[in-house]
Amino acid sequence: LTNCRDDMTCVKEEIFGPVMSILTFGTEAEVLERANDTTFGLAAGVFTRDIQRAHRVAAELQAGTCYINNYNVSPVELPFGGYKKSGFGRENGRVTIEYYSQLKTVCVEMGDVESAF
């Protein structure tokens, strides 16, 4: 979608489907402020030839997944989930098992035990 404005629903809310809202910007700081000015944060994409800028921007984006020069390409081993109102916890990979598990330690003695109790 082109000619988008910050107040448009397609910019402020999550749209699940092959949709991209296009907005122009002047500075990196402006992009970050506008991108993070939402109650959602499932995923974000950064497209640039400057890989240092891409990582700097990705680090500041409030999104559970940040893609650089691609979008929605995620191996099943990578954790997936959002920030803010875009999800609870993470899915996929080892982090999911850890998230949905509760650790318990059990110590067992198999020999004779002398006890004062």
A tleap script that builds the chain and sets N, CA, C and O, in Angstrom:
source leaprc.protein.ff14SB
mol = sequence {
  NLEU THR ASN CYS ARG ASP ASP MET THR CYS
  VAL LYS GLU GLU ILE PHE GLY PRO VAL MET
  SER ILE LEU THR PHE GLY THR GLU ALA GLU
  VAL LEU GLU ARG ALA ASN ASP THR THR PHE
  GLY LEU ALA ALA GLY VAL PHE THR ARG ASP
  ILE GLN ARG ALA HIE ARG VAL ALA ALA GLU
  LEU GLN ALA GLY THR CYS TYR ILE ASN ASN
  TYR ASN VAL SER PRO VAL GLU LEU PRO PHE
  GLY GLY TYR LYS LYS SER GLY PHE GLY ARG
  GLU ASN GLY ARG VAL THR ILE GLU TYR TYR
  SER GLN LEU LYS THR VAL CYS VAL GLU MET
  GLY ASP VAL GLU SER ALA CPHE
}
set mol.1.N position { 0.853 -1.170 0.000 }
set mol.1.CA position { 0.000 0.000 0.000 }
set mol.1.C position { 0.894 1.226 0.000 }
set mol.1.O position { 1.792 1.336 0.834 }
set mol.2.N position { 0.663 2.143 -0.916 }
set mol.2.CA position { 1.484 3.346 -1.016 }
set mol.2.C position { 0.701 4.562 -0.553 }
set mol.2.O position { -0.507 4.490 -0.328 }
set mol.3.N position { 1.396 5.669 -0.416 }
set mol.3.CA position { 0.794 6.929 0.042 }
set mol.3.C position { 0.137 6.767 1.409 }
set mol.3.O position { -0.902 7.372 1.673 }
set mol.4.N position { 0.728 5.961 2.271 }
set mol.4.CA position { 0.172 5.729 3.606 }
set mol.4.C position { 0.546 6.872 4.545 }
set mol.4.O position { 1.541 7.572 4.359 }
set mol.5.N position { -0.301 7.025 5.564 }
set mol.5.CA position { -0.062 8.010 6.627 }
set mol.5.C position { -0.031 7.270 7.964 }
set mol.5.O position { -0.558 6.166 8.093 }
set mol.6.N position { 0.595 7.902 8.948 }
set mol.6.CA position { 0.732 7.280 10.266 }
set mol.6.C position { -0.604 6.970 10.934 }
set mol.6.O position { -0.671 6.047 11.746 }
set mol.7.N position { -1.658 7.699 10.626 }
set mol.7.CA position { -2.937 7.509 11.293 }
set mol.7.C position { -3.819 6.453 10.620 }
set mol.7.O position { -4.928 6.198 11.090 }
set mol.8.N position { -3.364 5.850 9.558 }
set mol.8.CA position { -4.164 4.859 8.825 }
set mol.8.C position { -4.175 3.514 9.555 }
set mol.8.O position { -3.173 3.115 10.147 }
set mol.9.N position { -5.305 2.826 9.509 }
set mol.9.CA position { -5.448 1.524 10.150 }
set mol.9.C position { -4.406 0.535 9.639 }
set mol.9.O position { -3.850 -0.232 10.424 }
set mol.10.N position { -4.139 0.542 8.361 }
set mol.10.CA position { -3.170 -0.406 7.792 }
set mol.10.C position { -1.757 -0.153 8.292 }
set mol.10.O position { -0.895 -1.024 8.174 }
set mol.11.N position { -1.508 1.024 8.849 }
set mol.11.CA position { -0.197 1.356 9.407 }
set mol.11.C position { -0.166 1.028 10.895 }
set mol.11.O position { 0.855 0.551 11.392 }
set mol.12.N position { -1.238 1.266 11.608 }
set mol.12.CA position { -1.277 1.122 13.067 }
set mol.12.C position { -1.586 -0.293 13.552 }
set mol.12.O position { -1.211 -0.648 14.670 }
set mol.13.N position { -2.259 -1.105 12.742 }
set mol.13.CA position { -2.694 -2.425 13.199 }
set mol.13.C position { -2.028 -3.533 12.391 }
set mol.13.O position { -1.561 -3.317 11.272 }
set mol.14.N position { -1.995 -4.726 12.987 }
set mol.14.CA position { -1.419 -5.878 12.302 }
set mol.14.C position { -2.374 -6.371 11.227 }
set mol.14.O position { -3.564 -6.563 11.474 }
set mol.15.N position { -1.845 -6.569 10.056 }
set mol.15.CA position { -2.618 -7.145 8.964 }
set mol.15.C position { -1.950 -8.469 8.623 }
set mol.15.O position { -0.787 -8.495 8.222 }
set mol.16.N position { -2.673 -9.553 8.778 }
set mol.16.CA position { -2.109 -10.870 8.505 }
set mol.16.C position { -2.380 -11.224 7.055 }
set mol.16.O position { -3.505 -11.557 6.685 }
set mol.17.N position { -1.367 -11.150 6.259 }
set mol.17.CA position { -1.479 -11.447 4.836 }
set mol.17.C position { -0.338 -10.781 4.103 }
set mol.17.O position { 0.486 -10.105 4.719 }
set mol.18.N position { -0.279 -10.958 2.816 }
set mol.18.CA position { 0.810 -10.358 2.037 }
set mol.18.C position { 0.565 -8.868 1.790 }
set mol.18.O position { 0.241 -8.453 0.678 }
set mol.19.N position { 0.729 -8.068 2.859 }
set mol.19.CA position { 0.461 -6.632 2.783 }
set mol.19.C position { 1.645 -5.867 3.360 }
set mol.19.O position { 2.183 -6.247 4.399 }
set mol.20.N position { 2.049 -4.801 2.697 }
set mol.20.CA position { 3.109 -3.935 3.199 }
set mol.20.C position { 2.642 -2.494 3.059 }
set mol.20.O position { 2.219 -2.075 1.982 }
set mol.21.N position { 2.717 -1.743 4.139 }
set mol.21.CA position { 2.395 -0.316 4.107 }
set mol.21.C position { 3.689 0.448 3.864 }
set mol.21.O position { 4.667 0.261 4.588 }
set mol.22.N position { 3.701 1.302 2.858 }
set mol.22.CA position { 4.900 2.046 2.484 }
set mol.22.C position { 4.756 3.497 2.935 }
set mol.22.O position { 3.792 4.175 2.581 }
set mol.23.N position { 5.733 3.966 3.724 }
set mol.23.CA position { 5.780 5.354 4.173 }
set mol.23.C position { 7.181 5.896 3.916 }
set mol.23.O position { 8.167 5.173 4.064 }
set mol.24.N position { 7.267 7.143 3.540 }
set mol.24.CA position { 8.575 7.760 3.355 }
set mol.24.C position { 9.067 8.290 4.701 }
set mol.24.O position { 8.278 8.469 5.629 }
set mol.25.N position { 10.382 8.541 4.803 }
set mol.25.CA position { 10.946 9.059 6.046 }
set mol.25.C position { 12.152 9.913 5.728 }
set mol.25.O position { 12.714 9.855 4.634 }
set mol.26.N position { 12.538 10.711 6.716 }
set mol.26.CA position { 13.688 11.585 6.546 }
set mol.26.C position { 14.912 11.112 7.280 }
set mol.26.O position { 16.018 11.170 6.743 }
set mol.27.N position { 14.735 10.634 8.521 }
set mol.27.CA position { 15.887 10.237 9.330 }
set mol.27.C position { 15.653 8.870 9.961 }
set mol.27.O position { 14.520 8.399 10.060 }
set mol.28.N position { 16.730 8.254 10.379 }
set mol.28.CA position { 16.650 6.967 11.064 }
set mol.28.C position { 15.869 7.096 12.375 }
set mol.28.O position { 15.075 6.219 12.715 }
set mol.29.N position { 16.093 8.178 13.100 }
set mol.29.CA position { 15.376 8.407 14.358 }
set mol.29.C position { 13.870 8.508 14.115 }
set mol.29.O position { 13.077 7.988 14.901 }
set mol.30.N position { 13.481 9.166 13.044 }
set mol.30.CA position { 12.061 9.283 12.696 }
set mol.30.C position { 11.463 7.907 12.400 }
set mol.30.O position { 10.349 7.605 12.829 }
set mol.31.N position { 12.191 7.092 11.682 }
set mol.31.CA position { 11.717 5.740 11.362 }
set mol.31.C position { 11.475 4.941 12.640 }
set mol.31.O position { 10.429 4.311 12.798 }
set mol.32.N position { 12.445 4.970 13.546 }
set mol.32.CA position { 12.322 4.205 14.782 }
set mol.32.C position { 11.160 4.695 15.636 }
set mol.32.O position { 10.401 3.890 16.175 }
set mol.33.N position { 11.020 5.995 15.760 }
set mol.33.CA position { 9.915 6.541 16.549 }
set mol.33.C position { 8.568 6.121 15.956 }
set mol.33.O position { 7.669 5.702 16.685 }
set mol.34.N position { 8.432 6.234 14.655 }
set mol.34.CA position { 7.170 5.890 13.999 }
set mol.34.C position { 6.904 4.384 14.040 }
set mol.34.O position { 5.774 3.957 14.278 }
set mol.35.N position { 7.930 3.591 13.811 }
set mol.35.CA position { 7.756 2.138 13.795 }
set mol.35.C position { 7.387 1.607 15.172 }
set mol.35.O position { 6.607 0.661 15.280 }
set mol.36.N position { 7.937 2.200 16.222 }
set mol.36.CA position { 7.672 1.723 17.578 }
set mol.36.C position { 6.426 2.347 18.200 }
set mol.36.O position { 6.036 1.966 19.304 }
set mol.37.N position { 5.804 3.286 17.519 }
set mol.37.CA position { 4.602 3.955 18.019 }
set mol.37.C position { 3.362 3.131 17.687 }
set mol.37.O position { 2.484 3.571 16.944 }
set mol.38.N position { 3.309 1.942 18.248 }
set mol.38.CA position { 2.186 1.034 18.030 }
set mol.38.C position { 2.078 0.119 19.247 }
set mol.38.O position { 3.048 -0.070 19.981 }
set mol.39.N position { 0.908 -0.438 19.449 }
set mol.39.CA position { 0.736 -1.385 20.554 }
set mol.39.C position { 1.113 -2.798 20.131 }
set mol.39.O position { 1.037 -3.731 20.930 }
set mol.40.N position { 1.518 -2.956 18.877 }
set mol.40.CA position { 1.869 -4.275 18.359 }
set mol.40.C position { 3.364 -4.368 18.103 }
set mol.40.O position { 4.064 -3.356 18.127 }
set mol.41.N position { 3.850 -5.563 17.861 }
set mol.41.CA position { 5.270 -5.736 17.582 }
set mol.41.C position { 5.617 -7.165 17.213 }
set mol.41.O position { 6.526 -7.757 17.795 }
set mol.42.N position { 4.901 -7.719 16.253 }
set mol.42.CA position { 5.175 -9.097 15.866 }
set mol.42.C position { 6.479 -9.208 15.080 }
set mol.42.O position { 7.386 -9.940 15.475 }
set mol.43.N position { 6.570 -8.486 13.975 }
set mol.43.CA position { 7.762 -8.579 13.138 }
set mol.43.C position { 8.034 -7.244 12.457 }
set mol.43.O position { 7.145 -6.405 12.310 }
set mol.44.N position { 9.283 -7.071 12.048 }
set mol.44.CA position { 9.691 -5.850 11.351 }
set mol.44.C position { 10.698 -6.237 10.280 }
set mol.44.O position { 11.381 -7.256 10.385 }
set mol.45.N position { 10.777 -5.413 9.259 }
set mol.45.CA position { 11.738 -5.647 8.193 }
set mol.45.C position { 12.547 -4.403 7.917 }
set mol.45.O position { 12.008 -3.297 7.873 }
set mol.46.N position { 13.851 -4.585 7.729 }
set mol.46.CA position { 14.747 -3.484 7.408 }
set mol.46.C position { 15.406 -3.820 6.069 }
set mol.46.O position { 16.044 -4.863 5.921 }
set mol.47.N position { 15.242 -2.930 5.111 }
set mol.47.CA position { 15.858 -3.120 3.798 }
set mol.47.C position { 16.850 -1.988 3.560 }
set mol.47.O position { 16.466 -0.820 3.499 }
set mol.48.N position { 18.115 -2.336 3.426 }
set mol.48.CA position { 19.165 -1.354 3.222 }
set mol.48.C position { 20.418 -2.042 2.709 }
set mol.48.O position { 20.593 -3.247 2.889 }
set mol.49.N position { 21.286 -1.274 2.070 }
set mol.49.CA position { 22.582 -1.804 1.651 }
set mol.49.C position { 23.619 -1.663 2.774 }
set mol.49.O position { 24.696 -2.254 2.698 }
set mol.50.N position { 23.299 -0.890 3.804 }
set mol.50.CA position { 24.213 -0.614 4.908 }
set mol.50.C position { 23.926 -1.603 6.047 }
set mol.50.O position { 23.001 -1.391 6.831 }
set mol.51.N position { 24.704 -2.665 6.137 }
set mol.51.CA position { 24.441 -3.726 7.109 }
set mol.51.C position { 24.618 -3.240 8.545 }
set mol.51.O position { 23.935 -3.732 9.443 }
set mol.52.N position { 25.508 -2.299 8.780 }
set mol.52.CA position { 25.657 -1.744 10.130 }
set mol.52.C position { 24.392 -0.993 10.526 }
set mol.52.O position { 23.913 -1.135 11.650 }
set mol.53.N position { 23.854 -0.200 9.617 }
set mol.53.CA position { 22.597 0.509 9.878 }
set mol.53.C position { 21.471 -0.495 10.123 }
set mol.53.O position { 20.656 -0.312 11.027 }
set mol.54.N position { 21.431 -1.537 9.330 }
set mol.54.CA position { 20.376 -2.544 9.476 }
set mol.54.C position { 20.381 -3.140 10.877 }
set mol.54.O position { 19.328 -3.258 11.505 }
set mol.55.N position { 21.548 -3.512 11.369 }
set mol.55.CA position { 21.637 -4.103 12.712 }
set mol.55.C position { 21.329 -3.068 13.796 }
set mol.55.O position { 20.702 -3.394 14.804 }
set mol.56.N position { 21.759 -1.850 13.597 }
set mol.56.CA position { 21.469 -0.777 14.563 }
set mol.56.C position { 19.960 -0.540 14.654 }
set mol.56.O position { 19.414 -0.431 15.752 }
set mol.57.N position { 19.297 -0.462 13.524 }
set mol.57.CA position { 17.848 -0.241 13.504 }
set mol.57.C position { 17.120 -1.459 14.068 }
set mol.57.O position { 16.199 -1.308 14.872 }
set mol.58.N position { 17.515 -2.653 13.662 }
set mol.58.CA position { 16.869 -3.873 14.168 }
set mol.58.C position { 16.957 -3.957 15.690 }
set mol.58.O position { 16.008 -4.393 16.343 }
set mol.59.N position { 18.084 -3.545 16.256 }
set mol.59.CA position { 18.255 -3.581 17.710 }
set mol.59.C position { 17.285 -2.637 18.412 }
set mol.59.O position { 16.891 -2.900 19.548 }
set mol.60.N position { 16.896 -1.553 17.764 }
set mol.60.CA position { 16.002 -0.564 18.373 }
set mol.60.C position { 14.522 -0.814 18.084 }
set mol.60.O position { 13.659 -0.246 18.754 }
set mol.61.N position { 14.221 -1.649 17.102 }
set mol.61.CA position { 12.819 -1.924 16.779 }
set mol.61.C position { 12.186 -2.801 17.850 }
set mol.61.O position { 12.776 -3.794 18.275 }
set mol.62.N position { 11.005 -2.440 18.275 }
set mol.62.CA position { 10.272 -3.195 19.291 }
set mol.62.C position { 9.423 -4.253 18.583 }
set mol.62.O position { 8.207 -4.118 18.455 }
set mol.63.N position { 10.099 -5.306 18.129 }
set mol.63.CA position { 9.444 -6.390 17.409 }
set mol.63.C position { 10.107 -7.705 17.784 }
set mol.63.O position { 11.314 -7.757 18.022 }
set mol.64.N position { 9.320 -8.754 17.834 }
set mol.64.CA position { 9.846 -10.058 18.226 }
set mol.64.C position { 10.777 -10.674 17.213 }
set mol.64.O position { 11.689 -11.416 17.578 }
set mol.65.N position { 10.563 -10.380 15.949 }
set mol.65.CA position { 11.429 -10.855 14.876 }
set mol.65.C position { 11.755 -9.677 13.981 }
set mol.65.O position { 10.868 -8.913 13.603 }
set mol.66.N position { 13.016 -9.529 13.644 }
set mol.66.CA position { 13.433 -8.474 12.712 }
set mol.66.C position { 14.156 -9.129 11.542 }
set mol.66.O position { 15.149 -9.836 11.716 }
set mol.67.N position { 13.641 -8.878 10.368 }
set mol.67.CA position { 14.243 -9.395 9.147 }
set mol.67.C position { 15.095 -8.301 8.514 }
set mol.67.O position { 14.719 -7.129 8.527 }
set mol.68.N position { 16.226 -8.682 7.968 }
set mol.68.CA position { 17.083 -7.737 7.260 }
set mol.68.C position { 17.214 -8.203 5.811 }
set mol.68.O position { 17.695 -9.301 5.533 }
set mol.69.N position { 16.781 -7.354 4.913 }
set mol.69.CA position { 16.832 -7.595 3.469 }
set mol.69.C position { 16.106 -8.868 3.040 }
set mol.69.O position { 16.425 -9.457 2.007 }
set mol.70.N position { 15.135 -9.280 3.835 }
set mol.70.CA position { 14.230 -10.371 3.478 }
set mol.70.C position { 13.011 -10.235 4.380 }
set mol.70.O position { 12.971 -9.351 5.236 }
set mol.71.N position { 12.039 -11.082 4.202 }
set mol.71.CA position { 10.882 -11.012 5.087 }
set mol.71.C position { 10.191 -12.359 5.130 }
set mol.71.O position { 9.966 -13.006 4.107 }
set mol.72.N position { 9.859 -12.763 6.357 }
set mol.72.CA position { 9.096 -13.980 6.606 }
set mol.72.C position { 9.814 -15.244 6.145 }
set mol.72.O position { 9.185 -16.203 5.699 }
set mol.73.N position { 11.126 -15.230 6.259 }
set mol.73.CA position { 11.912 -16.436 6.012 }
set mol.73.C position { 12.529 -16.846 7.343 }
set mol.73.O position { 13.492 -16.237 7.808 }
set mol.74.N position { 11.972 -17.870 7.939 }
set mol.74.CA position { 12.378 -18.222 9.285 }
set mol.74.C position { 12.445 -19.740 9.433 }
set mol.74.O position { 11.409 -20.404 9.404 }
set mol.75.N position { 13.643 -20.299 9.590 }
set mol.75.CA position { 13.745 -21.739 9.844 }
set mol.75.C position { 12.995 -22.110 11.121 }
set mol.75.O position { 12.886 -21.296 12.038 }
set mol.76.N position { 12.491 -23.305 11.182 }
set mol.76.CA position { 11.662 -23.750 12.306 }
set mol.76.C position { 12.427 -23.722 13.632 }
set mol.76.O position { 11.806 -23.669 14.693 }
set mol.77.N position { 13.750 -23.757 13.590 }
set mol.77.CA position { 14.526 -23.751 14.829 }
set mol.77.C position { 14.557 -22.388 15.498 }
set mol.77.O position { 14.852 -22.295 16.689 }
set mol.78.N position { 14.257 -21.324 14.752 }
set mol.78.CA position { 14.331 -19.981 15.317 }
set mol.78.C position { 13.086 -19.649 16.115 }
set mol.78.O position { 11.972 -19.892 15.650 }
set mol.79.N position { 13.252 -19.098 17.310 }
set mol.79.CA position { 12.087 -18.697 18.100 }
set mol.79.C position { 11.276 -17.635 17.368 }
set mol.79.O position { 11.835 -16.755 16.714 }
set mol.80.N position { 9.964 -17.726 17.482 }
set mol.80.CA position { 9.065 -16.781 16.829 }
set mol.80.C position { 8.049 -16.284 17.844 }
set mol.80.O position { 7.461 -17.086 18.570 }
set mol.81.N position { 7.838 -15.001 17.907 }
set mol.81.CA position { 6.840 -14.413 18.791 }
set mol.81.C position { 7.024 -12.912 18.824 }
set mol.81.O position { 8.053 -12.392 18.391 }
set mol.82.N position { 6.023 -12.215 19.339 }
set mol.82.CA position { 6.039 -10.769 19.258 }
set mol.82.C position { 6.276 -10.051 20.565 }
set mol.82.O position { 6.394 -10.665 21.625 }
set mol.83.N position { 6.343 -8.744 20.467 }
set mol.83.CA position { 6.423 -7.844 21.607 }
set mol.83.C position { 5.043 -7.220 21.807 }
set mol.83.O position { 4.166 -7.343 20.952 }
set mol.84.N position { 4.867 -6.570 22.912 }
set mol.84.CA position { 3.653 -5.810 23.234 }
set mol.84.C position { 2.423 -6.710 23.111 }
set mol.84.O position { 2.383 -7.785 23.710 }
set mol.85.N position { 1.418 -6.281 22.339 }
set mol.85.CA position { 0.177 -7.059 22.196 }
set mol.85.C position { 0.252 -8.090 21.069 }
set mol.85.O position { -0.773 -8.605 20.622 }
set mol.86.N position { 1.438 -8.378 20.625 }
set mol.86.CA position { 1.602 -9.299 19.496 }
set mol.86.C position { 2.111 -10.663 19.928 }
set mol.86.O position { 2.949 -11.250 19.244 }
set mol.87.N position { 1.639 -11.159 21.006 }
set mol.87.CA position { 2.020 -12.508 21.340 }
set mol.87.C position { 2.456 -12.681 22.775 }
set mol.87.O position { 2.749 -11.724 23.493 }
set mol.88.N position { 2.485 -13.918 23.155 }
set mol.88.CA position { 2.843 -14.320 24.507 }
set mol.88.C position { 3.849 -15.438 24.375 }
set mol.88.O position { 3.536 -16.491 23.818 }
set mol.89.N position { 5.038 -15.233 24.869 }
set mol.89.CA position { 6.047 -16.278 24.794 }
set mol.89.C position { 6.637 -16.406 23.407 }
set mol.89.O position { 6.515 -15.505 22.577 }
set mol.90.N position { 7.271 -17.522 23.168 }
set mol.90.CA position { 7.902 -17.794 21.881 }
set mol.90.C position { 7.544 -19.202 21.437 }
set mol.90.O position { 7.340 -20.100 22.254 }
set mol.91.N position { 7.472 -19.372 20.128 }
set mol.91.CA position { 7.224 -20.674 19.529 }
set mol.91.C position { 8.453 -21.073 18.732 }
set mol.91.O position { 9.227 -20.224 18.290 }
set mol.92.N position { 8.621 -22.367 18.556 }
set mol.92.CA position { 9.700 -22.957 17.748 }
set mol.92.C position { 11.009 -23.036 18.515 }
set mol.92.O position { 11.317 -22.193 19.358 }
set mol.93.N position { 11.758 -24.062 18.201 }
set mol.93.CA position { 13.090 -24.226 18.759 }
set mol.93.C position { 13.126 -24.599 20.225 }
set mol.93.O position { 12.096 -24.824 20.861 }
set mol.94.N position { 14.335 -24.656 20.740 }
set mol.94.CA position { 14.572 -25.057 22.129 }
set mol.94.C position { 13.931 -24.107 23.135 }
set mol.94.O position { 13.490 -24.536 24.201 }
set mol.95.N position { 13.878 -22.818 22.800 }
set mol.95.CA position { 13.317 -21.828 23.722 }
set mol.95.C position { 11.865 -22.155 24.076 }
set mol.95.O position { 11.412 -21.839 25.176 }
set mol.96.N position { 11.144 -22.776 23.164 }
set mol.96.CA position { 9.750 -23.151 23.437 }
set mol.96.C position { 9.678 -24.228 24.501 }
set mol.96.O position { 8.857 -24.152 25.415 }
set mol.97.N position { 10.526 -25.219 24.386 }
set mol.97.CA position { 10.542 -26.297 25.380 }
set mol.97.C position { 10.872 -25.715 26.751 }
set mol.97.O position { 10.245 -26.070 27.749 }
set mol.98.N position { 11.854 -24.822 26.795 }
set mol.98.CA position { 12.223 -24.200 28.065 }
set mol.98.C position { 11.098 -23.321 28.603 }
set mol.98.O position { 10.850 -23.295 29.809 }
set mol.99.N position { 10.420 -22.604 27.717 }
set mol.99.CA position { 9.350 -21.706 28.140 }
set mol.99.C position { 8.167 -22.474 28.731 }
set mol.99.O position { 7.593 -22.059 29.738 }
set mol.100.N position { 7.810 -23.581 28.109 }
set mol.100.CA position { 6.640 -24.340 28.555 }
set mol.100.C position { 6.985 -25.449 29.546 }
set mol.100.O position { 6.135 -26.279 29.868 }
set mol.101.N position { 8.224 -25.466 30.027 }
set mol.101.CA position { 8.645 -26.485 30.983 }
set mol.101.C position { 8.936 -25.842 32.330 }
set mol.101.O position { 9.244 -24.653 32.415 }
set mol.102.N position { 8.835 -26.640 33.367 }
set mol.102.CA position { 9.210 -26.181 34.698 }
set mol.102.C position { 10.279 -27.130 35.215 }
set mol.102.O position { 10.083 -28.345 35.256 }
set mol.103.N position { 11.393 -26.569 35.602 }
set mol.103.CA position { 12.516 -27.358 36.055 }
set mol.103.C position { 12.255 -27.928 37.448 }
set mol.103.O position { 11.739 -27.237 38.326 }
set mol.104.N position { 12.613 -29.175 37.633 }
set mol.104.CA position { 12.537 -29.816 38.947 }
set mol.104.C position { 13.785 -30.649 39.138 }
set mol.104.O position { 14.201 -31.374 38.234 }
set mol.105.N position { 14.382 -30.547 40.311 }
set mol.105.CA position { 15.560 -31.340 40.641 }
set mol.105.C position { 15.142 -32.438 41.602 }
set mol.105.O position { 14.455 -32.172 42.588 }
set mol.106.N position { 15.553 -33.679 41.323 }
set mol.106.CA position { 15.261 -34.831 42.184 }
set mol.106.C position { 16.578 -35.537 42.482 }
set mol.106.O position { 17.289 -35.940 41.562 }
set mol.107.N position { 16.910 -35.690 43.781 }
set mol.107.CA position { 18.130 -36.376 44.200 }
set mol.107.C position { 17.744 -37.736 44.762 }
set mol.107.O position { 16.876 -37.818 45.632 }
set mol.108.N position { 18.370 -38.794 44.285 }
set mol.108.CA position { 18.017 -40.162 44.692 }
set mol.108.C position { 19.266 -40.857 45.217 }
set mol.108.O position { 20.317 -40.830 44.577 }
set mol.109.N position { 19.146 -41.477 46.381 }
set mol.109.CA position { 20.210 -42.325 46.929 }
set mol.109.C position { 19.764 -43.762 46.751 }
set mol.109.O position { 18.664 -44.118 47.174 }
set mol.110.N position { 20.590 -44.598 46.136 }
set mol.110.CA position { 20.228 -45.980 45.873 }
set mol.110.C position { 20.829 -46.946 46.899 }
set mol.110.O position { 20.484 -48.127 46.918 }
set mol.111.N position { 21.721 -46.445 47.744 }
set mol.111.CA position { 22.348 -47.318 48.745 }
set mol.111.C position { 21.658 -47.173 50.101 }
set mol.111.O position { 20.612 -46.535 50.225 }
set mol.112.N position { 22.287 -47.796 51.127 }
set mol.112.CA position { 21.767 -47.682 52.485 }
set mol.112.C position { 21.911 -46.242 52.971 }
set mol.112.O position { 22.852 -45.528 52.624 }
set mol.113.N position { 20.947 -45.857 53.782 }
set mol.113.CA position { 20.947 -44.481 54.287 }
set mol.113.C position { 20.837 -44.518 55.796 }
set mol.113.O position { 19.915 -45.125 56.342 }
set mol.114.N position { 21.784 -43.865 56.482 }
set mol.114.CA position { 21.668 -43.687 57.911 }
set mol.114.C position { 21.072 -42.317 58.133 }
set mol.114.O position { 21.555 -41.322 57.592 }
set mol.115.N position { 20.032 -42.269 58.921 }
set mol.115.CA position { 19.357 -41.001 59.146 }
set mol.115.C position { 19.019 -40.847 60.605 }
set mol.115.O position { 18.615 -41.798 61.275 }
set mol.116.N position { 19.191 -39.632 61.088 }
set mol.116.CA position { 18.852 -39.328 62.475 }
set mol.116.C position { 17.372 -39.061 62.638 }
set mol.116.O position { 16.915 -38.851 63.762 }
set mol.117.N position { 16.630 -39.061 61.596 }
set mol.117.CA position { 15.182 -38.740 61.657 }
set mol.117.C position { 14.366 -39.943 61.973 }
set mol.117.O position { 13.141 -39.852 62.061 }
savepdb mol mol.pdb
quit
